[in-house]
Amino acid sequence: MNNIRLIFLFFSIFILFSNCSFDKKTGIWSGELDEKKRIAELEEDQKNKIEVIKVYSSSNVEIEELSISKAVKLSKPKKNLFWRMSGLNQQNFLGHIYFSGLNKNFIKKKIGKNKFTISKNISSPLVDNNNIIFSDDTGTIFSVNLDGKINWKKNIYKKIYKKIYKNLSFSIHENKIFVADNIGFIYSLSIDSGDLIWIKNHSIPIKSKIKIFKDKLFLINQDNRILCFDINKGDILWDVRTVSSFIKSQNLLSLAVSEKGDLVVLNSSGDLVKLNTSNGGIYWTKNIMRSMYAHDTDFFQSSDLVIYDNNIMFIATSTAFSINLDTALINWKIDINSTNIPIIDGNNIFLLSNDGYFLNVDKNTGNIIWSNNILKVLKKRKQQTIITGHVLGSGKIYATTLNGYMIVCSATLGKVEKFLKIGSQISTSPIISDGAIYILTDSPRIIGYK
């Protein structure tokens, strides 16, 4: 009888610790009832988003093709040796980057899993010291060398999170990778080993890309709270509440930091906010929505914010805006449907609409210099796609499409020069680092040309 009691006691203790185990790797409890309830809500939310995506379509903006109206001059392309954060730098200013050309496909390797059918929103890869950093939709982060060999991989998520699609954003700073996700985790890894340095459970999904400035990490959560964290320990330093929207944004919200240290964010209610990075003090806020009705903010989509010449450039609510950074006054605006980042070089702003129109816009006036439908080069049934990203490399625009093509255009004439099938679906923008271009497909497959 005593033996039976001992066995029963041992079995009970085993079950208790199995169900409420302490995660030694992350230092957090993963089995608490509150966390399980929150995960169930996230699972249901992701199911609902699939249905929302099926029924929603944005308003159309008609763009006509226009022949070139004046000569276009480009600056000399600059060679960047790394791509350590979304948007390349704090200002999201891509500019004219040196690219050696599509001469050699030096890497094409499938790494990771494509487990979920929900619409993808995975971040573009990062490159630092010949290490390519990216993730799959299970939340596994990979470090891969230029030959496609895996240096290390890391997944911090426990069993209760396995049914959640992971949408990670990254930034590299001082040999550390900083990660935020759509569950609410914010953490730091060693870039050399992938070892976990610190982790925090914010408990509210993060809905933005990451910016880092002077040992501070900046994010926006799904409730439109602007957050500032200490990068060394992950402690929250300050947070600012802004107006929330009823249905959350389907894309990652954008942040930018000026060279003077001004933080600019665009939330899912259409509020453009300028803050002090030191204490979160608000300088000004401006709502850029055409009206304040709920349906305008329910499906808010925007490009990255770009800071240039003391101005802010972005596309939102089917409009491209140029706004003065100091006064919040609108310099000019034009109609265009796009979530693709504006690329600025000299007097030119290069815009790509979601439906394939390539525009060159005068930086000072907003006048269109030329526009051209670049999807016309594809077969008619292949034209039913969207542009998912672009980059300016050595005088040419390299644009990727959702159905897996890369289209190469002259940046001085706007004409398509060539196109090639990359592979499967592409949801992220290409990047250029050290003269090579990198593309991450949804497979996921990492592809590089130089």
N, C-alpha and C positions, 0 to 999 in steps of 0.2 A: 504493500500500500504506500509506504514512504517513498519507494522508488517511483511509483506512478505519480505521486504528488510532485516530486522533484522534476520529473520529465515534463509534467504539465506546466510547472513554474518556469522552467527553462524555455519551453515552447512559447509561453505568453510573453516573456521578456524579448525573445527573438522577433516575434511579430510586432511588438511595440516599437523596437528600434528599426525594423525594416520599413514600417510605415511612416515613422517620424525621424528619419535618419538625418544626422548632421553632415552637411556637405563639406568635407575637409578641404577640398580644393578651392571652394569659393568662400567659405566661412559664413554661409547663410543657411538658414533652415528652409528646406524645400517642401516640407510636407504639412505646413500649417494650414488649417481650414480656410483662413482668409485668402491665402495664396491660391489654394485649389479652386475656391469660388471665383477668384479673379481670372484664373486661367480658363475656366468654363465659359465665362463671359467673353473672353477674347476669342475662343473657338467659335462661339455663336456669332460674334461680330464679323469674323473673317468669312463665315458662310454667307452672311447678309451682304457683304461687300461684293461677293461674286455676282449676286443677283442685281445689285445696284449698277455694276459695271455693264451688265447685259442690257439694261433698260435706258441708260443715260447716254445722250449724245449732246455735245455742245453746239451752240449756235454757230452757223457758218458765216465766215467773212469772205466776200468775193474779192479776189485779187486778180488783176489783169497783168498779162505779160507786157513789159515795157522795154523797148530797145535802149541801149546805153545812151545817156544824154551828155556825158562828158568823160574825159580821160580819167582813169583811176590809177592812183599812185599808191604803192605799198612801201612800207618800211623794210629794211633789211631784216630777214628772219633771225631770231635770237635762239641760241641753243640752250635748252634747259637740261640739266643732268639728272633730274628727278621729278616726280609728281607725287607729292606727299600728302595732299589733301584734295577734297572735292573742290573743283574750280581752280586748281593749281596753286592759288595763293589766297591770302586773307581777303583781297578785293575781288576775287573771281575774275580777274582780268587775264584772259588767255593771250590776247595779242597774236602776233605773227611768230610762229615757232619754226625752227629749223627741222626739216624732215628729209632724210636721205632718199626717200622714194620707195615705191612698191617693187623693189628689185628681187627681194628674197623673203620667202615665208620661213622665218627662222624658228618659229614655235607654233605648233597647232596641236594642243593636247587637251583631252577631256579629263577634268579633275573635279571630283565631288559628285553630288547627287542633284537631280531635279525631281523632287518628291511631290510638290504641291501644284495644283492646277490654277490657283489664284493668280490674278494678273501680277506680273513681276514688277518690282521696283528696286532691284538690287543696285548697289552703288558700282560705279566704274572702278576698275582696278587701280591700285596705287603702285608706284615703282620707287625704290630707294636702294642705292648701292647694289644694283643688279638683282634685287629681290622683288618679286611681283607679289603683291598682297591682294587677296580677294576672298569672297565667301560664296557658299552655296545657300539654297533656301532652307536648309536644316540648321543653319547657324554655324557651320564649321568654317573656320578661317584657315586659309592656306598661305604658306610662304613657299614660293616656287622660284627656282633659279632660271636663267635665260635658256637653259636646255630643257626645261619642263620637269626637272627633277624636284620632288617635294622636299623642301628643307625641314618643314614641320607642319603639323595641322593641330588645331585646337577647337574643341567644342565644350563650352562651359555649362550647357543646358542639361538638366536632369530629366528623368523620365516623365514627370508630369507636364513638361513643356513640349513633348515630342509631336503633338498634333497641331502645334502652332507654327504657321509659316513665319520664318525669321527674315526680317528686312533690316540689314545692318548698315550703318554708316560708319566711316573710318576717318582717321587723321593720324599722321605720323609726326612725332615731335620728340627730338632728342633721344633717338633709339627706342622709343616706346610707341606702341600702337594704341590709340584710344578708340573705343567702340561704343556705340549707342544703338539700341534696338527698339522694335515695335512692341516689346513686352514691357520694357521699363528698366532694363539693366543698362548700367553704364560701367565700363571696366577698362582696365589698362593691361597690356601684355608687353613682354620683352620682344623686340623685333628680332633678336638673335635666336631665341629659343622658343618663343611662344608661351613662356611661363607666365602665369597670372600674377600681376603685381598688386592690384586692388580691384574690388568690385563693389558696386552699390546697387541695391534694388530700389529704384525710384517709385515703383508701384503704379506709375502712369506711363503708357506708351510714349516713346519719343517720336516726334514727327518731323525732324529736321536733319539737315546735314550738320557737321561739326565744324566749328571754327575755334582756333586756339590763338591767344594773344597774351603775351607776358604772363605765362604760367597760369592762365585762366582758360577754361573750356566753356564754350557757349552752345546752348541747345534750346529748342522749343519743344514742349510736350503737346499732346493732342488737345489739351485744354487751353492752348495758346498762352501758357506761362513761359516767360523767357527766363532761362536758368543759367547761372554762372557757378562753375565748380572749380575747386583747386585741383590742378592736374597731378599733384604729388600724392594726395591721399583720397581724392574723390569727394571731399567734404563740400557741401553747398555753401557758397559765399553770399549770394543774394538771388532773389527771384522777383520777377515783376509780372503781375497779372494783367492780361489784356483781354479784350472781349472775345468770348468763345463763340463758335458757330455750332449749330444744331447737328449737322452731319459733318464728320471730320474730313479733312482734305485727303484725297486719294494719292497725292504725291508728297515727296519730302519737301518741307518748307525750307526757304533759303535765308542765310545770314551772310553778312559781309562786314569786315572791319576795315576802316580807313587807315591810312598810314599814321594819322594823328591819334588813332585809338578810339574812334567813334564806331559803335556797334549799330548796324542797321538791320532790321528784321522785317519780314513781310509775313503776317500770320494768315490763317485760313478765313478770317473775317474780312480780309482785304485791308487791314490796317498796316500802314507803313510807319515804323517807329524808329527813331534815332535815340540812342542811349549812351550814357557814359559807361565805359567798360570797367571803371574802378568801383563804382557803387550802384550802378543800375539806374541812376537818375535820368529821367526822360527829358530830352531837349525839345522834341516835338513829336506829334503823331498826326497822320493824315490818312483818311480812308479813301482809297482809290476806286471803290466800287461805283458803278453807275447809278445804283439805287441801293437802298437799305433793306429791300425785301428779302425774306429768308431764302427764296429759291436761288438768288444770286450767289449766296455764300455756301450753299449746300454742297456744291461740287467744285470748289475753288481749285484752280490749277494755275501754276505760275512757273516762270523760268527762274534761274538763279538771278540774284541781284548782282550787278556789276558796278563797282565804283571807279569813276574815271574823271579827271579834270574837275574835281569837286562837284561832280554830278553823280546821280544814281540812274542806272539803266536796267529795265526789266520788262517782261511781258506778263500780263495778267488780265483776266476777264476780257480776252480777245482784243487787247490793246497793248501796244508797246509804248512805254513811258520814258521820257528823260526828265528827271526832277533834280532841282538844285539841292545839294547836300546841306547847305546852311539854312536856307529859307523854306524849303519844302514846296517851293513854287514850281509848277509844271513848265518846263522849257518848251516841249512839244509832245505830241502823241500821234500815233497812227494805228489804224485797225489791222490786226493780224492774229490769227489763231495759232498759238505756238507755246510750247513749254521748253523750247531749246534756248540755250544760253546765247545772248548777244555777244558777238566777237567784234572788238574794236581795234582798228589799226589806222593810225593817221586820222584822216578826215572821214573814214569809212566805218559804218556799222553794218556788219553782215548778220542778216536774220534768215532763219529757215522756218517756214511755217510747217505745221504738222502734216499738211496735205501736199507738201513738196515744192512750194514756191520759195525760190532763193532770191533774196532782196539785198541790194546795197543801198543804204540810207545815209544821206549827208548828216554827219554828226552834229552840226550846228543848227540846222534848220528842220531836220526830219523829212526833207524831200527825198523821194525815191529816185535814185540814179538809174537803176535798172531792176527788172524782176524777170525771173525765168522759171518755168515749171520743169524741175529736173527729173521728176518721175516719168515724164513722157518717153524717156529712153527705154523703159521697161515694157515688156509685153502688157497688153491691156489688162489682163486678169491679174498681173503682178502689181499694177499701179494702185490697187486697193489696199494701201498700207499707209503707214505714217513714218515721218522722219523722227528718229529717236535720239539723234545727237550729231554734232559736227565739230570739227577742229580745223584751224587754218595752219597749214604746213607748207612752207616754201612756195608761196604763191598760189596754192590750190586749197580748195575746201574739200575735206573728206567727210562725207555724210553717211550715216548708217540708217538702215530702215528696219522696221519691226519684222519684216519677212526675210531678213538675212542678207541684204545687199549692201555693198559699199559703192557710193557714187562719187566720182571725182570731178570737180568743176574748177574752171579757171576763176580765180578771185578778181581778176581785172576785167574780164568780159562776161562772167556769169554763165558761160556755156559749159555743158557737160563734155568732158574729154574721154572718159571711160567709165565702165562700171563692172563689178565682178560680184559673183555670189560667194559670200563668206561662209555660209552654213545655215544653221538653224536660226530661230528667232533671236533678235538682238533688242534688248530693252534699255541698254546703257549707252552713254556717249563714248566715243573713242578718245584715247589720250595719246600724247606724244612725249617721249622721254628719251634723252640722249640720242636723238635722231631716228628713233624707231617708234612705230605706231602700235598700240595695243588695243585689242577689242575683246570684250567678254560676252559670250553668247549665253543664252538662258539654259544651255544644256546641263551644266556649264562647261564651256570650252574656252581656254585662253589662246588667243591667236595674236601673233606678232609679225610685222613686216618691217624690213629696212633695205 
